[in-house]
Amino acid sequence: MSERAYNFSAGPATLPAEVLEASASGLVDYDNSGVGIAEMSHRGPEFIAVLEEAEARCRSLLSIPDNYEVLFLQGGATQQFSLIPMNLLSGSADYLITGQWAKKAYDSAALISDKVKVVANSSDQNYNYIPEESSWELDSDADYLHVCSNNTIFGTQLKDFPKHNCLIADMSSDIMSRELDVSQFGVIYAGAQKNLGPSGVVLVIIRKDLLEREKATQLPPIFDYSKHAGANSCLNTAPTFGIYMLLQNFRWLDKNGGIAAMEQQNIAKAKLIYDAIDNSNGFYTGTVANAADRSNMNITFTLPTEELTAEFIKAAKEKGMVALKGYRSVGGIRASVYNAMPVAGCQALADLMVEFASRA
């Protein structure tokens, strides 16, 4: 394999070389069978073994209680924006809006019910902060409270989660990056393409009692979480190769100390870059208003001019660092440093930041 770049893409994002190599081998010839894993039946014994191991490792890594189902589905997080209200909303629902994807989740639910309410919204400052929980206008009778744990575009992250009888969290961009208590949540869902594997798979962790909730309308089976749970994620043809890559990533996580080790490494990685921002005498400006809200996954900052930003991106590419351009609504630089980004990549970026500021 040629030398790999440090890929700071927000998603689809970098994956460990070990995971890519193992997955590539299985794609060509799975377990010396002469057949690739993507060519095998999703109902055959080979793939069923992959699915079972993937679920077992996922449960172990996240310490998922027995009263939760683990589903590997398709449609990404965006499809869950609609499936959640379709399956769980019969009365009212609360939404915390802290970024573009949280807003899209709310908009999708609002198409299904007119009893969807915004409890707090940080759009007044272009989502550069997380509203204080004390300011949230919660409805104690709401069927659920929906939050987005990490805002990929704007670089903010919920560091603590509120107590709620049915807390639903979109964790697409920080799942398995830090320890959490799954029993705090009714539903956790995450598109795989940032911290778990390739695009095309979504992980859904759902408390079993929620599968029995009475639905406002009868659903086609493909939109019904209970039907997917009853079919062990194989109601339709499962995304077999994507799930196989998830399994390889789960194995890699186990081999490298699990989520506790990842969390400590992620904190250290983010600190390297945030220190370079904070010690630049204002040359770099973090886009998040409150340091306490800064994401450990997506680090966003600006330079004094657009010209310097373009020069910085060019200098980074020459040093083997790619995909650093910020999202258009924020601008500047965005460094996404998911689990698979090595410490060396963050150190290389921090070193460049110091060097670039000193000569600009």
N, C-alpha and C positions, 0 to 999 in steps of 0.2 A: 504494500500500500504506500502511495506517495505521502509526503508529509502533509498532515492535515492543518487547515487553517483554524484559527480560533474564531468560531462562528457565534456571533452575538445575536443571531436572529431571534425575534420574539415568537416565532412559530409559523410553520414547522421549524423545529429548533434542533440544536446539536444533540447527538446521541453518543454514548460511549463507543469508541472504536471496537471494543470487545463485543459489545452488543451487535453492532453492525456486521462484524465478521461472522459471528455465530449465526446470525439470522440469514446472511448471504449463503452460508454453507447449507443450512436447512432448506433454503429456497431451492437449491439445486438438487440436493440429495438428503432427505430426512432420515437420520438414524440408519444409514447404509441400506436403505430400502430400494434404492434405485428410482425413487419418486420424490419430488419436492413437496414440502408441506403445503404449499398453495395449490397443489394438484390433488390433494387427498379429500375425501368426503368429510364434510363437517359432522357427519353422524358415524363416521368410522372410528374404530378403537384408537387409532393413532392420534387423531385430533381430540377426541374426548379426553385422552390422557393429558394432552397439552392444556385443554380448558380446565380440567380439574386441578392440575398443578398451579396454573395461573391464579385460580381463585384461592387455593390454599395459601400460596405465598402472599397474595394481596391481603388476605385476612390476617396472616401472621405479621406482616410488616406494619399494618395499621391497627393491630389488636382489635379487629372488628368483632363485636359481640355476636353470639349465635342468633339473636333475634333480628338480624339484618340480612337482607339478600344482597349478593354481589352480582351485578349484571354487566356484561360486556356487549354494548349495543352499537348501532350505527346512527348516523344523522348528526353527530357532534353535539356540542353543548347547545348550539342554536336550536336544534330540534327539541331539546329538553325545555327550552323557554316556553314552548306550547304544551308539551306533554305534562308538565308539572301542574298547571291549572286544569288541564283536561282530566287528570287523574285525581287531583287532591282539592280542588276548589269547588265547594258547593255553597259556601256563604260568602265571606270576604277574605281578602289577602293583603298583607303589608309588604311593601318593597322599599329597601334602602337603595338609593341611587347614588353611586359613587364613581360612575364612569360609563363609558359607551355601552359596554356589554350588560351592565346592570340596567341601563335605560332600555336596551333592546328586550331584555327579559320582561321588564314592566310593560312595554308596548305590546308584546305578544300576549301577555295575560289580559291586558285591557281590551283586546279584540274578542276575548272569550267571555269576559264578565265586566259589568260596569261597577262592580264592588271591589275594585283593586285600588289601593291607596298608597301614595308615597309618604313614608314616615319621615324622611329627611332627604335632602338633595344638595350635592355640592357643585352643581353646574354653574352656580353664580360666580365661582372662581375657576372655571374651566377644570373642575374636578381635581384641584391641587391639594385637597385635604379630605380627611374623613370626619364627618360631623360627630360631635360629641354625643355619646349615647344618651346623655341626660336630655338632649334636645329632640330625640326621636318621639314622634307622636304615634305611639303604638296603640293598637286596638286589642284589648285583652280577649276579644271573641273571634279574632281572625283565625282562619284555618291554618295559616302558616305565615312566617316571616322569611322573606327571601333576601339574601345578601350575596355579594360577590367578594370573595375573600382577598383577592389581589387584582389590581387594576393595571393590566399589561401596558396600556397606552400611556397612562398618566403617572405610573410609578408609585402608587399608594397601596397600602396593605392593611387589612384589619389584623391587629396584633392579638386582640382578645375578642371572643365571641359572646354575644348576649345570651342570657338564659331565655328559652322559649319552649313551649310544649311541642312545637313543630318548626324547628329552624332548618331552612333549606339553604345550602351554600353552593354556589358555582365556584369550584376550586380548580378550574382548568389550568391556571398558571402557577399554582403553588402546591398542588397535591403532592404528598410524599416529600416535600422539602423541609417540613418541620413536624414535630410531634403534635398530635391532637387527640382529644377524647371524642371518639366517634359517637359515643352515647349521648353527647350534647345535641346531636343533629337528628332530624327526621330523614333528610335526604342530603347526600353529598353527590355532586356530579362533576365530571371533569373530562373535557376533550383531551385526548391522549397526546396531542402533537407538541406539547411544551415540555412536560416533565416525565412522561411515561413511555412514549413510543411514537409511531407514525400517525399521521392524520387518518381518519376513517374509523376510529374506534372511540367510543365514549364509555367511561367507567361510571356506573350508577350504583351507589350504596344506599339502600332504602330500608327503613324500619318495617318489619313485616306487618305490623298492625295497620300501617298506612295502605297496604295493598288491599285491605278489606273495607276501606272507606267507600261509602256510597257515592257514586259519581253523579254529577248533575245531568249527564246525558249518556246514553249507551255509546261505547267506543268501538271502532273496528279493532280487532285483536292486535294489529301491529302497533297501535297507539296505547295499548293497555299494559302498564307495568306488571300487573298480576299475571297476565298471559305470558310475558317474557320470563318472569320468574318461574312459572310452572313448566316452561319449556327449557329451563337451564340455559338461557341466552341463545337458544337455537330454534326460536319460533320460525324464523326464516334462515336463509343461509348466512351463517355468522361470518364476520370479517376474519377469516382464519389466519391469514398471514400476519395481519395486524396484531391479533391476540398472541400469536407465537412470538412476535417481537416484544410485546408486553412481558411475556414470560421471561425472555432473555434479560430484559431490563430488571425485572424483579429479582432474578438470580444475581445480577450484578449488584443490586442494592444490598442484598443479603451478604454477599461476599465482601462488601466494603463497609460493613458495620451497621447497616440498616438506617432507619430514618433519624435516630438520635445522632449518629455520626454525620449524616448529611446536613442536619440542622446546624451543627457547630461549624462545619466547613462553609456552609452558605453564609453564615453570619460573618465569618472571617473574610470570605471573598468580597462580600458587599462592602465591608469596612475599608478594604484596600482602595476601592474606587471612591467611596464617600469621603475618605480622608484626603484624597487628591483634590476633590472638589472644595472641601472646607479649608484646605491649606493653600489655596491658589490666590489668595488676596483678591477675590472677586472676579478673577478671570473666567472661572467656571461658575455658573449659577444653577443650583439645583432647582428643579421646577416644582418640588413638593414644599408647601408652605411650612409644615411642621415636621421637624426631624423625626418625631415619634411615629409619624405616618409613613415614613420611607419604606419602600418595598425592598426586600432582600433578593428579589427575583428580577425586577426590571428597574434599572437605575437610569434616571432621566436628568439631563442637564443641558444648558445652552452655553455657547461661546459669545463673545461680544458682537460678532457680525456674522452674516451668512457666508461671507467670503472665507472667514477663518474656519467656519464649520466645514465648508467644502474642502479646505486645505487639510483639516484634521482628519477627515474621513479618508482622503487620499493617502496621507502619511500612515494611517492605521493599516490600510490595505497593503502598502508596501512592506509593512512589518508582519503581514500574515494575519491581520484582524479584519473581519468582514461583517457586514450587516449591522452597522452602527448608526445608520441614519434614523433620526427620530420620526415618530408618526406625524403626519402632516398637520394635525390639529394642535400639536405641542411644539414641533420643530426640534432643532438642536440634535442631541445625541441620545440614543437609547441603547444601553448595554443590558441585554438579557442574559442572566448568569444562572441558569437552571442547574439542576444537580450534575449534569454531564459536563458543564463548563469546568475545566480544571483550575486550581488555584493559580497555576502558571499563566493562564490566559488573563485572569484578573490582574495579576502582577504586571504582565506585559502592558495592559491597557493603562494601569496607574502610572507606570514608568513613562509611557508615551505622554500622558497628560502633563506630568511634571516637566518633561523635556520640552514639549510643545509650548507650554505657557512661558517658559524661561526665554524662548527665542522669538516669540510672536511680537 
